[in-house]
Amino acid sequence: MQYFIFIMEMNVTRFESDTDTEVMVQLVRHISDQHPEEPFRSVVEKAIQQLEGAFACAFKSNRFPGEIVATRRGSPLIVGIKTPHGLDSDYIPVQYR
């Protein structure tokens, strides 16, 4: 991630912390700025292709209201969906109360 921090600092990206998560978000934003015509999913795909290591993330953006893009590499990703009905899962039985 240090490489991306260096590159993005050269492009005057301002970081609020030194976490990998913030770097990922800023990378998605940077790619979205560079390719404003790209759909959100494509933007996230371009960003994660540049990452190393394991992660599990869900991305939302004001630029793409009503959309969420979830991705993972090497880590589990569980997404909860609120519903009045039960939801079957391959591994974990899910119940709502």
C-alpha atoms as one frame of an Amber mdcrd trajectory, in Angstrom:
protein
   0.000   0.000   0.000   2.928   2.359   0.530   3.362   2.643  -3.253  -0.221
   3.871  -3.648   0.130   6.308  -0.765   3.215   7.787  -2.447   1.567   8.022
  -5.879  -1.625   9.505  -4.512   0.238  11.994  -2.327   2.019  13.132  -5.483
  -1.450  13.788  -6.940  -2.289  15.882  -3.853  -4.666  13.331  -2.344  -5.171
  14.198   1.293  -5.201  11.317   3.778  -6.950  11.532   7.137  -5.287   8.363
   8.483  -2.626   5.843   7.535  -4.912   2.818   7.211  -5.064   0.493   4.217
  -8.829   0.958   4.157  -8.535   4.676   3.504  -6.002   4.052   0.754  -8.459
   1.667  -0.925 -11.258   4.235  -0.756  -9.031   6.993  -2.103  -7.869   4.713
  -4.916 -11.494   4.022  -5.925 -12.192   7.759  -5.813  -9.099   8.538  -7.881
 -10.069   6.016 -10.565 -13.640   7.325 -10.576 -12.304  10.864 -11.080 -10.090
   9.692 -13.949 -12.902   7.680 -15.606 -16.193   9.463 -14.806 -18.080   7.513
 -17.480 -17.245   4.107 -15.945 -19.915   2.208 -13.996 -19.257   1.825 -10.273
 -18.532  -1.893 -10.546 -15.856  -1.277 -13.191 -14.257   1.432 -11.068 -14.000
  -0.916  -8.073 -12.691  -3.739 -10.278  -9.922  -1.475 -11.621  -8.984  -0.494
  -8.083  -8.830  -4.000  -6.627  -6.698  -5.221  -9.520  -3.994  -2.926  -8.157
  -4.191  -4.221  -4.584  -2.143  -6.916  -2.918  -3.072  -9.141  -0.004  -6.343
 -10.296   1.491  -9.369  -8.065   1.940 -13.152  -8.065   2.101 -14.907  -4.764
   1.433 -18.208  -3.247   0.415 -18.064   0.091  -1.375 -20.766   2.769  -1.561
 -20.530   6.152  -3.246 -22.530   9.362  -3.444 -21.741   9.353  -7.157 -23.615
   6.062  -7.587 -26.684   6.270  -5.330 -28.505   3.026  -4.668 -25.486   0.912
  -5.589 -23.090  -1.129  -3.481 -20.159  -3.164  -4.767 -18.821  -5.959  -2.560
 -15.521  -7.693  -3.230 -13.140 -10.029  -1.482  -9.807 -11.723  -1.947  -8.747
 -14.445   0.463 -11.017 -13.230   3.267 -14.616 -14.128   4.043 -17.319 -11.603
   3.252 -20.727 -11.760   4.889 -23.408  -9.303   3.858 -26.541  -8.939   5.941
 -29.856  -8.058   4.342 -32.717  -7.051   6.595 -35.925  -8.838   5.717 -38.942
 -10.121   7.604 -38.358 -13.598   6.131 -35.701 -16.211   6.826 -32.771 -16.530
   4.478 -31.147 -19.840   3.601 -27.393 -20.106   3.356 -25.067 -22.858   2.211
 -23.025 -22.745   5.403 -24.738 -20.775   8.136 -28.459 -20.900   8.920 -29.665
 -17.304   9.121 -32.649 -16.321  11.250 -34.205 -12.912  11.760 -36.078 -11.863
  14.893
